[in-house]
Amino acid sequence: MSDTGFTPNEMMTIAASRALRNDDVCFVGIGAPSAACNVARLTHAPDITLIYESGTIGTAPDVLPLSIGDGELCETAVTTVAVPEMFRYWLQGGRISIGFLGAAQLDKFGNINTTVIGGYFHPKTRLPGGGGAPEIATSSKEIYITMAQTKRGMVEKIDFFTSFGHGEGGDHRKRLGIETSGPTLLITDLAIWKPDPVSKEFTVVSLHPGVTREQVQDSCGWVVKFAEALDETPAPSELELKTLRDLQARTKAAHEGTGKAKAA
Amino acid sequence: MVKFLPLKQAVAENLKDGDTVAFEGFTHLIPTAAAHEAIRQGFRNLTLIRMTPDLIYDQMIGMGMAKKIVFSYVGNPGVGLLRRARDAIENGFPRSLEIEEHSHAGMANAYEAGASGLPCAVFRGYRGAGLAAVNPNIKSVTCPFTGEVLAAVPSIRPDVTFIHAQKADKKGNVLVEGIIGIQKEAVLAAKRAVVTVEEVVDNFDDLHPNLTVLPRWTIAAISVVPGGSHPSYAHGYYARDNAAYLEWDEIAADREKFQAWMQANVIDKSADDFGARVEHLRKAA
């Protein structure tokens, strides 16, 4: 932890949580997005609808799920539907306002790779693949992305297009017949980024407290563009930090097995 | 008509070398006991279908039983990679593995098409996605009414599907509840289906009328295996053993450690051992 009283990862999760609104219907990716979505629910957006691809709609877990199908997601959900229904009626049907995704590799146009490092047929590293992401990326009205910055993760050219963002930029989505907005927000551990209205390249619009332009550039594999009027992200409030830390402590206890007696 | 059989016999009667088989369960109700029985019986050249292959397919691939996998997420959910599957895809160990990769939407639609008796599924998908370029089974069709270009994938029609469920009644009707995933579609898409259950009850008279019930005539065999889903879970019976999923990452990382674990925990064990594995995960009544 730095002398700011919070870690870059905590700032990332909290900044991401603030982007969600009380009336959002959010399709939640596992990992960093899941933490952000639940902090939003536990602070300023108590009525947000969180949906996990296992079919749980309107779920409110007490601990962060390890998988997208942990039992608590179903126990606390408004309803649980079959997986085909999830993807056909709810996602493809256009009922999701925000798809919230993480990424192993990301490029400046918000295209995501979680499939392979190296070539597809002879990969250097075989990653898990897309799961629900390819259609979340095109059927949700908007896409938010959150990930910690590294040069390996934020690259000029991704190895595989698992989920389509803005492609080559500009109107590439429209040219493919994709009607939704695609990536509109990127929250990293250092900054908040939004796509340029025309080129669709992610541009830094806000630096987190204490972060310099050089730090953002040094941990990013492409030449970073900064907005002319650059904001500073407000530091986490006490309530936000406490909510996140309590959630993570409950989660850690549950997943390590100390919470087993209560988990069922 | 459905038969109640010991798991060993249910697997032997319904699975054979070279089959296309689905062991389904979307995080919940994974048919681990049935997969372990298949491993003990040593089937070969299987085409394994599953949306989220996870531990049981990592185990079957690591034991050299699979010639091909059809999947949409080859990871250990929330933990990371599947290391035996990776070793097969990256290094051809212990044998080369053909892959057919889809998205969840693609697989879910393909199972539904299989259950519906259709040759293919049509949906709005794979737009801009790299999978369409590497999987020849992802094609497109044009809507004859609107002209919209849609994705098409062949339906999934397994030779046999294995699922785990909460309970059967004495006649052999099966109840699935909680995260119901893709189980109903996977059963109805298959030529034959085998179900392991936590328990058998007299009847389903007190159930809500809209629950997911698979009528007995849709199932070939039922085996009673309490705890048969561990380390996955059975809603209302026991919780997911998240610690076991975390541990698997370390076991599967090393070829010899994997073999030793499989010998001690699968080969030398039987379906009867599952009950004890979930005792500490059962809900306090």
Chai-1 contact restraints between the chains, C-beta under 6 A:
chainA,res_idxA,chainB,res_idxB,connection_type,confidence,min_distance_angstrom,max_distance_angstrom,comment,restraint_id
A,I30,B,G78,contact,1.0,0.0,6.0,A-B,restraint_1
A,S54,B,F26,contact,1.0,0.0,6.0,A-B,restraint_2
A,S54,B,T27,contact,1.0,0.0,6.0,A-B,restraint_3
A,S54,B,I179,contact,1.0,0.0,6.0,A-B,restraint_4
A,G55,B,I179,contact,1.0,0.0,6.0,A-B,restraint_5
A,L66,B,G78,contact,1.0,0.0,6.0,A-B,restraint_6
A,L66,B,N242,contact,1.0,0.0,6.0,A-B,restraint_7
A,S67,B,T27,contact,1.0,0.0,6.0,A-B,restraint_8
A,S67,B,P77,contact,1.0,0.0,6.0,A-B,restraint_9
A,S67,B,G78,contact,1.0,0.0,6.0,A-B,restraint_10
A,G69,B,F26,contact,1.0,0.0,6.0,A-B,restraint_11
A,G69,B,T27,contact,1.0,0.0,6.0,A-B,restraint_12
A,G69,B,H28,contact,1.0,0.0,6.0,A-B,restraint_13
A,G69,B,I179,contact,1.0,0.0,6.0,A-B,restraint_14
A,D70,B,R240,contact,1.0,0.0,6.0,A-B,restraint_15
A,G71,B,Y233,contact,1.0,0.0,6.0,A-B,restraint_16
A,G71,B,H235,contact,1.0,0.0,6.0,A-B,restraint_17
A,G71,B,A239,contact,1.0,0.0,6.0,A-B,restraint_18
A,G71,B,R240,contact,1.0,0.0,6.0,A-B,restraint_19
A,C74,B,G178,contact,1.0,0.0,6.0,A-B,restraint_20
A,C74,B,I179,contact,1.0,0.0,6.0,A-B,restraint_21
A,T80,B,I179,contact,1.0,0.0,6.0,A-B,restraint_22
A,A82,B,I180,contact,1.0,0.0,6.0,A-B,restraint_23
A,V83,B,F26,contact,1.0,0.0,6.0,A-B,restraint_24
A,V83,B,A108,contact,1.0,0.0,6.0,A-B,restraint_25
A,V83,B,G181,contact,1.0,0.0,6.0,A-B,restraint_26
A,V83,B,I182,contact,1.0,0.0,6.0,A-B,restraint_27
A,P84,B,A108,contact,1.0,0.0,6.0,A-B,restraint_28
A,P84,B,E112,contact,1.0,0.0,6.0,A-B,restraint_29
A,F87,B,A105,contact,1.0,0.0,6.0,A-B,restraint_30
A,F87,B,A108,contact,1.0,0.0,6.0,A-B,restraint_31
A,Q92,B,R124,contact,1.0,0.0,6.0,A-B,restraint_32
A,Y120,B,V134,contact,1.0,0.0,6.0,A-B,restraint_33
A,R126,B,R86,contact,1.0,0.0,6.0,A-B,restraint_34
A,R126,B,I89,contact,1.0,0.0,6.0,A-B,restraint_35
A,R126,B,E90,contact,1.0,0.0,6.0,A-B,restraint_36
A,P128,B,Y73,contact,1.0,0.0,6.0,A-B,restraint_37
A,P128,B,V74,contact,1.0,0.0,6.0,A-B,restraint_38
A,P128,B,G75,contact,1.0,0.0,6.0,A-B,restraint_39
A,G129,B,Y73,contact,1.0,0.0,6.0,A-B,restraint_40
A,G129,B,V74,contact,1.0,0.0,6.0,A-B,restraint_41
A,G130,B,S103,contact,1.0,0.0,6.0,A-B,restraint_42
A,G131,B,Y73,contact,1.0,0.0,6.0,A-B,restraint_43
A,G131,B,H104,contact,1.0,0.0,6.0,A-B,restraint_44
A,G132,B,H104,contact,1.0,0.0,6.0,A-B,restraint_45
A,P134,B,S103,contact,1.0,0.0,6.0,A-B,restraint_46
A,P134,B,A129,contact,1.0,0.0,6.0,A-B,restraint_47
A,E135,B,S103,contact,1.0,0.0,6.0,A-B,restraint_48
A,E135,B,A105,contact,1.0,0.0,6.0,A-B,restraint_49
A,E135,B,G125,contact,1.0,0.0,6.0,A-B,restraint_50
A,T138,B,R127,contact,1.0,0.0,6.0,A-B,restraint_51
A,F160,B,G130,contact,1.0,0.0,6.0,A-B,restraint_52
A,F161,B,G130,contact,1.0,0.0,6.0,A-B,restraint_53
A,F164,B,G128,contact,1.0,0.0,6.0,A-B,restraint_54
A,F164,B,A129,contact,1.0,0.0,6.0,A-B,restraint_55
A,G167,B,G128,contact,1.0,0.0,6.0,A-B,restraint_56
A,L176,B,R127,contact,1.0,0.0,6.0,A-B,restraint_57
A,L176,B,G128,contact,1.0,0.0,6.0,A-B,restraint_58
A,I178,B,R127,contact,1.0,0.0,6.0,A-B,restraint_59
A,H255,B,N242,contact,1.0,0.0,6.0,A-B,restraint_60
A,G257,B,A243,contact,1.0,0.0,6.0,A-B,restraint_61
A,K260,B,H280,contact,1.0,0.0,6.0,A-B,restraint_62
A,A263,B,A239,contact,1.0,0.0,6.0,A-B,restraint_63
A,A264,B,A239,contact,1.0,0.0,6.0,A-B,restraint_64
A,A264,B,K283,contact,1.0,0.0,6.0,A-B,restraint_65
